[in-house]
Amino acid sequence: MTACIHIVDDDTDHLSALCDLVATAGYDVRAFEGARDALAALGDCPDMVISDLRMPGMDGIGLLKAVREQTPDVPVVLLTGHGDVAHAVEAIRAGAEDFLEKPYDSAHLLSVIRRTLDAQAARNEVVRLQQVLAERDKTSILGKSRAMRGLRDRIAALASVDLDVVITGETGTGKELAARAIHGGSLRADGPFVALNCAALPEAMAETILFGHGAGAFAHDAGGRAGKLEAAHGGTLMLDEVETMPETIQAKLLRVLQERMIERIGETQPRPLDIRVIATTKTPLRLLDSFRSDLFYRLAGTELVTPALREAGEDIPLIFAHYAQLAARRYGRADPDVPWPMQQKLKRLAWPGNVRELKASAEAYALGLFDAPGPASPPSAAPPTGALTLADRVAEFETREIAAVLEAHAGNTLRAAETLGLPRRTLNDKMRRYGLSSDLGARGGPMS
């Protein structure tokens, strides 16, 4: 696509000659005899502005500042016949891409244009890649625990094959995130990803929503409409909470998946359907009498289980810190500190809502709504304080003391062992026994 350059100069002879020069070099050119006219045309999205410095009314510096305010991504090059160094410095400080003195060499001006457009294209590409990486991060499952490593490996394997998948996992374990990651890593990544929450599917409208309807099928909608299945053509359809799908729809869906053909309601001509189906469920489908076994076997080309948060215990403080940091930055606050004793408490809590619950807790903590993670109970109920045995009390005391010393020494177990007067091997044994970790510096990411 040819770059569009807006050229501004009150000297009509110079303006005409400059436009001819730039147009001959292969660029689209628009000429303006005043800065305010050029400013009014910024909505046409020029790729670059070249302006004379000294003009009546708004001068080149004024135009430069206005362009920087309204369209900061549009580079501006200023020209002057006065060789004023002070103005050159002011222009560069105001954000000018370059500053050329008249009379200028034509070849040099064209090289400045090429260099400026190339530099802007490079900046735009950086922004694009940052956006791509940000989107990719949304579908990234990070963490260093064995459970998370295994999940990533399994997702990578499933992404490489074009099979339907059933994802099973507790509430808040990232089933949709896993589905998006499978789609994003597959050959269908450039196709649509269509998510349908079966639990919110009204039974009276389920068939229309899934299969669509032909022209004239309903009096209130004569034009016809594609359903969710057709909308996912060429990509992936995620059936969230598929266990709640009405039984009357299951048989019709089974036929579509077997034939990969679809008929809209009111039509007799089948349409080809190229989709991959990923179904998610909180309850293993094979255990449900209300879910057709033949549909389960058709959907379950392969199965994936998303692990509960308690199976990735060492990642809990990292995920908590990640979400706390995101929340703090969203509200313009400093990154919150997650002290060592708190990290250990986080790992000991049950988190029955898994990452969804952990995320809510982290966001509340980042906003100062509480001082410590909250009210979830530990995985196994401990006896009341008055009923603790001597061994229980010793273990509780040792856990607190070791955690405090580890925090004081930034997780350095050698220095912590010296402070506690313990052999390092003994300290490591106690840390394993009490579920303590020395890894303070690692950073992980979310699975939500």
C-alpha positions in Angstrom: 0.0 0.0 0.0 1.4 3.4 -1.1 2.2 5.8 1.8 0.2 9.0 1.9 2.2 12.2 2.7 0.6 15.6 3.5 2.8 18.6 2.5 2.2 22.0 4.0 3.7 25.3 2.8 2.3 28.8 2.3 4.7 29.3 -0.7 2.6 27.9 -3.5 5.6 27.6 -5.9 7.7 25.6 -3.4 4.6 23.5 -2.4 3.9 22.6 -6.0 7.6 21.6 -6.7 7.9 19.6 -3.5 4.6 17.7 -4.2 5.9 16.9 -7.7 9.1 15.6 -6.3 7.5 13.4 -3.7 4.8 12.1 -6.1 7.4 11.2 -8.7 9.1 9.1 -6.0 5.9 7.0 -5.8 4.0 8.4 -2.9 0.4 9.7 -2.6 0.5 13.4 -1.9 -1.9 16.0 -0.6 -1.0 19.7 -0.6 -2.1 22.3 1.9 -1.3 26.0 1.9 -1.9 26.4 5.6 -1.4 24.5 8.9 -5.1 24.7 9.9 -6.2 23.1 6.7 -3.7 20.3 7.2 -4.8 19.9 10.8 -8.4 19.5 9.7 -7.4 16.7 7.3 -5.7 14.5 9.9 -8.8 12.4 9.9 -7.6 11.0 6.5 -4.8 9.3 8.4 -1.7 10.4 6.5 1.4 8.3 7.0 3.6 11.4 7.3 3.5 15.2 7.4 6.1 17.5 5.8 5.6 21.2 6.8 7.4 24.5 6.3 8.4 26.1 9.6 7.5 29.8 9.1 3.9 30.3 8.0 1.3 32.9 8.8 -1.2 32.0 11.5 -0.2 28.6 12.9 3.4 27.9 12.1 5.2 24.6 11.7 5.9 24.2 15.4 2.3 24.8 16.2 1.2 22.3 13.6 3.8 19.8 14.9 2.5 20.0 18.5 -1.1 19.7 17.3 -0.3 16.6 15.2 1.5 15.1 18.2 -1.5 15.7 20.4 -4.1 14.4 18.0 -2.3 11.6 16.1 1.0 10.9 17.9 1.9 8.0 15.6 2.1 10.3 12.5 5.7 11.5 12.0 6.4 15.1 11.1 9.4 16.6 9.2 9.9 20.4 9.3 11.6 22.6 6.6 13.0 26.1 7.0 14.8 28.6 4.9 16.3 30.4 7.9 18.7 27.9 9.4 17.5 28.7 12.9 19.3 26.3 15.3 17.0 27.4 18.2 13.9 26.4 16.2 15.5 23.2 15.2 16.1 22.2 18.8 12.6 23.2 19.7 11.2 21.1 16.9 13.1 18.0 17.9 12.1 18.4 21.5 8.5 18.8 20.4 8.7 15.5 18.6 9.8 16.3 15.0 11.2 13.3 13.2 13.7 15.5 11.3 14.5 19.1 10.5 15.9 20.2 7.1 17.2 23.5 5.9 16.2 25.0 2.6 17.6 24.7 0.0 17.8 21.0 0.6 19.2 18.3 -1.7 16.3 16.4 -3.3 18.0 13.0 -2.8 18.6 13.8 0.8 14.9 14.7 1.3 13.7 11.5 -0.3 16.1 9.5 1.9 14.7 11.3 5.0 11.2 10.3 3.8 12.2 6.7 3.3 14.0 6.5 6.6 11.1 8.1 8.5 8.5 5.8 7.0 10.6 2.8 7.6 11.1 3.8 11.3 7.4 4.3 11.7 6.7 1.0 10.1 9.1 -0.6 12.5 7.4 1.1 15.5 4.0 -0.1 14.3 5.3 -3.6 14.0 6.6 -3.5 17.5 3.2 -2.4 18.7 1.5 -5.1 16.7 3.8 -7.8 18.1 3.2 -6.5 21.6 -0.5 -6.8 21.0 -0.1 -10.3 19.6 2.0 -11.3 22.6 -0.5 -9.8 25.0 -3.3 -11.8 23.3 -1.1 -14.9 23.4 -0.5 -14.3 27.1 -4.2 -14.4 27.7 -4.2 -18.0 26.5 -1.0 -19.0 28.1 -1.0 -21.5 30.9 2.1 -20.7 32.9 3.6 -22.2 36.0 6.4 -24.5 36.8 4.7 -27.3 38.8 4.5 -30.8 37.4 0.7 -30.4 36.9 1.1 -27.2 34.8 4.0 -28.6 32.8 1.9 -31.7 32.0 -1.1 -29.6 31.1 1.0 -27.5 28.7 2.5 -30.5 27.1 -0.9 -32.1 26.6 -2.4 -28.9 25.1 0.5 -28.7 22.7 -0.1 -32.3 21.6 -3.8 -31.8 21.1 -3.2 -28.6 19.2 -1.2 -30.5 16.6 -4.1 -32.9 15.7 -7.6 -32.0 14.4 -9.7 -34.1 16.9 -12.7 -33.1 18.9 -11.8 -32.8 22.6 -13.7 -33.1 25.9 -12.1 -31.0 28.7 -13.1 -32.0 32.2 -12.2 -30.1 35.3 -13.5 -28.4 38.5 -15.0 -24.9 38.4 -12.3 -22.3 37.9 -9.6 -24.6 36.6 -9.2 -22.9 33.3 -11.2 -25.1 30.9 -12.0 -22.3 28.5 -8.4 -21.1 28.7 -7.2 -24.6 27.7 -9.7 -24.7 24.9 -8.5 -21.3 23.5 -4.9 -22.5 23.9 -5.7 -25.6 21.8 -7.4 -23.5 19.2 -4.6 -20.9 19.2 -1.9 -23.5 18.6 -3.7 -25.4 15.9 -4.0 -25.0 12.1 -7.4 -23.5 12.7 -5.9 -20.6 14.7 -6.8 -18.1 11.9 -10.4 -19.3 11.9 -13.1 -18.3 14.4 -13.3 -19.4 18.0 -17.0 -19.5 18.9 -18.0 -20.2 22.6 -21.5 -21.3 23.5 -22.5 -21.7 27.2 -24.9 -24.6 27.1 -26.1 -23.8 30.7 -27.5 -20.5 29.4 -29.1 -22.1 26.3 -32.9 -21.8 26.5 -34.4 -25.1 25.5 -37.1 -23.5 23.4 -34.5 -21.7 21.3 -31.6 -24.2 21.5 -32.1 -25.7 18.0 -32.3 -22.3 16.4 -29.3 -21.0 18.2 -27.2 -24.0 17.3 -28.4 -24.7 13.7 -29.8 -21.4 12.5 -32.8 -21.0 10.3 -33.6 -20.5 6.6 -35.3 -17.6 5.0 -39.0 -17.5 5.8 -38.7 -20.1 8.6 -40.1 -17.6 11.1 -42.5 -14.7 10.4 -40.5 -12.3 12.5 -37.2 -13.0 10.8 -37.6 -13.5 7.0 -34.0 -13.2 6.1 -32.6 -16.4 7.6 -29.6 -16.6 10.0 -26.6 -18.9 10.6 -26.4 -20.7 13.9 -23.4 -21.1 16.2 -22.3 -24.2 14.3 -22.0 -22.4 11.0 -20.4 -19.4 12.7 -17.6 -21.7 13.7 -17.0 -23.0 10.2 -13.3 -23.2 9.5 -12.5 -22.8 13.2 -13.4 -24.2 16.6 -16.8 -24.4 18.5 -16.5 -24.6 22.3 -19.5 -26.1 24.0 -19.1 -24.9 27.6 -20.8 -26.9 30.3 -21.9 -29.4 27.7 -23.4 -31.6 30.4 -26.3 -29.2 30.6 -27.2 -29.5 27.0 -30.9 -30.4 26.6 -31.3 -34.1 25.7 -33.6 -33.2 22.8 -30.7 -31.4 21.1 -28.1 -34.1 21.8 -29.3 -36.5 19.1 -29.4 -33.7 16.5 -25.9 -32.5 17.4 -24.7 -36.1 17.1 -25.9 -36.4 13.6 -24.2 -33.1 12.6 -20.9 -34.2 14.1 -21.1 -37.5 12.4 -21.9 -36.1 8.9 -20.2 -32.7 9.2 -23.2 -31.4 7.4 -25.9 -29.0 8.7 -29.4 -28.1 7.7 -30.9 -24.9 8.9 -34.4 -25.0 10.3 -36.8 -24.6 7.4 -34.2 -25.8 4.8 -33.7 -29.1 3.1 -30.4 -28.5 1.4 -27.5 -29.5 3.7 -24.5 -27.2 4.1 -20.9 -28.6 4.6 -19.5 -27.9 8.0 -15.8 -27.8 8.8 -15.4 -27.4 12.6 -13.5 -28.7 15.5 -15.6 -29.1 18.7 -14.1 -28.7 22.1 -16.6 -29.5 24.9 -16.0 -28.6 28.5 -17.7 -30.1 31.6 -17.4 -30.0 35.4 -18.6 -33.6 35.6 -17.1 -36.6 33.7 -19.7 -37.2 30.9 -19.4 -41.0 31.1 -20.9 -40.8 34.6 -24.0 -38.9 33.6 -27.2 -40.8 32.7 -28.6 -37.6 31.2 -25.8 -37.4 28.6 -26.0 -39.7 25.5 -23.1 -42.1 25.5 -22.9 -42.1 21.7 -22.5 -38.3 21.7 -19.8 -38.6 24.4 -17.9 -41.1 22.3 -18.3 -38.9 19.3 -17.1 -35.8 21.1 -14.3 -37.5 23.0 -11.8 -38.0 20.2 -9.6 -37.4 23.1 -9.9 -36.1 26.7 -8.1 -33.5 28.7 -8.3 -33.0 32.5 -7.5 -29.5 33.9 -5.8 -30.0 37.3 -7.2 -28.4 40.4 -5.2 -25.6 41.9 -4.3 -27.8 44.9 -2.4 -30.0 42.5 -0.2 -27.1 41.5 0.5 -25.8 45.0 3.9 -24.4 44.3 2.4 -22.1 41.6 -0.3 -20.6 43.9 1.8 -17.7 45.2 3.1 -16.9 41.7 -0.4 -16.8 40.2 -1.7 -14.8 43.2 1.1 -12.2 42.7 0.4 -12.1 39.0 -3.3 -11.2 39.4 -2.5 -8.8 42.3 0.0 -7.0 40.1 -2.5 -6.8 37.2 -5.2 -5.4 39.5 -2.9 -2.8 41.0 -1.7 -1.6 37.6 -5.2 -1.4 36.4 -6.1 1.1 39.2 -2.8 3.0 39.0 -1.4 1.5 42.2 2.1 0.3 43.1 2.8 -3.5 42.7 1.8 -5.1 46.0 4.3 -7.1 48.0 3.4 -10.7 48.8 5.6 -11.5 51.8 7.0 -14.9 52.5 4.7 -16.0 55.3 1.7 -15.0 53.2 3.0 -17.0 50.3 3.1 -20.1 52.5 -0.4 -19.4 53.9 -1.7 -19.1 50.3 -0.3 -22.6 49.6 -2.0 -24.1 52.6 -5.5 -22.8 51.8 -8.0 -25.0 50.0 -9.1 -22.7 47.2 -12.3 -24.7 46.3 -13.0 -22.1 43.6 -9.5 -22.8 42.1 -8.0 -20.0 40.0 -11.2 -18.1 39.8 -11.3 -17.8 43.6 -7.6 -17.1 43.8 -7.9 -14.3 41.3 -10.7 -12.6 43.2 -8.7 -12.8 46.4 -5.6 -11.4 44.7 -7.5 -8.4 43.2 -9.1 -7.6 46.6 -5.6 -7.8 48.3 -4.1 -5.5 45.6 -6.8 -2.9 46.3 -6.2 -3.0 50.1 -9.5 -4.7 50.9 -7.8 -7.1 53.3 -4.4 -7.7 54.7 -4.2 -11.5 54.2 -5.7 -14.1 51.9 -8.9 -15.2 52.9 -11.6 -17.1 54.3 -10.9 -20.5 52.5 -10.3 -23.4 54.8 -7.3 -25.7 54.7 -7.6 -28.9 52.6 -7.8 -31.0 55.7 -9.5 -29.8 58.9 -7.0 -29.3 61.7 -8.0 -29.8 65.3 -9.0 -26.7 67.3 -6.1 -24.9 69.0 -7.0 -26.2 72.4 -6.8 -29.8 71.1 -3.3 -29.5 69.5 -0.8 -32.0 70.5 2.7 -31.1 71.6 4.0 -32.3 68.2 1.4 -30.1 66.5 2.5 -27.1 68.4 6.2 -27.7 67.8 5.5 -28.1 64.1 3.5 -24.9 64.0 6.2 -23.0 65.8 8.9 -24.4 63.5 6.9 -23.5 60.4 6.6 -19.9 61.5 10.2 -19.6 62.6 11.7 -21.2 59.4 9.4 -19.1 57.2 10.4 -15.9 58.9 14.1 -16.7 58.7 13.8 -17.7 55.0 12.1 -14.4 54.3 14.8 -12.5 56.1 17.4 -14.2 53.9 15.4 -13.9 50.7 15.1 -17.7 50.4 18.8 -18.4 50.8 18.7 -21.8 52.6 22.4 -21.8 53.4 22.2 -18.6 55.3 18.9 -19.5 56.9 20.4 -22.8 58.1 23.3 -20.9 59.7 20.9 -18.5 61.5 18.8 -21.3 62.8 21.8 -23.4 63.8 20.7 -26.4 61.7 22.5 -28.5 59.2 21.3 -27.5 55.7 20.0 -31.0 55.1 17.9 -30.9 58.2 16.5 -27.5 57.2 15.6 -28.9 53.7 13.9 -31.9 55.3 11.8 -29.6 57.6 10.9 -27.4 54.6 9.7 -30.4 52.7 7.7 -31.6 55.7 6.0 -28.2 56.3 5.5 -27.4 52.6 7.9 -24.5 52.6 9.8 -23.3 49.5 12.9 -21.2 49.0 11.9 -20.0 45.5 11.1 -16.4 46.1 12.3 -14.9 42.8 10.4 -16.9 40.2 7.4 -15.4 38.5 4.6 -17.4 36.9 1.4 -16.6 35.1 -2.3 -17.3 35.2 -4.5 -20.2 34.4 -8.0 -18.9 34.6 
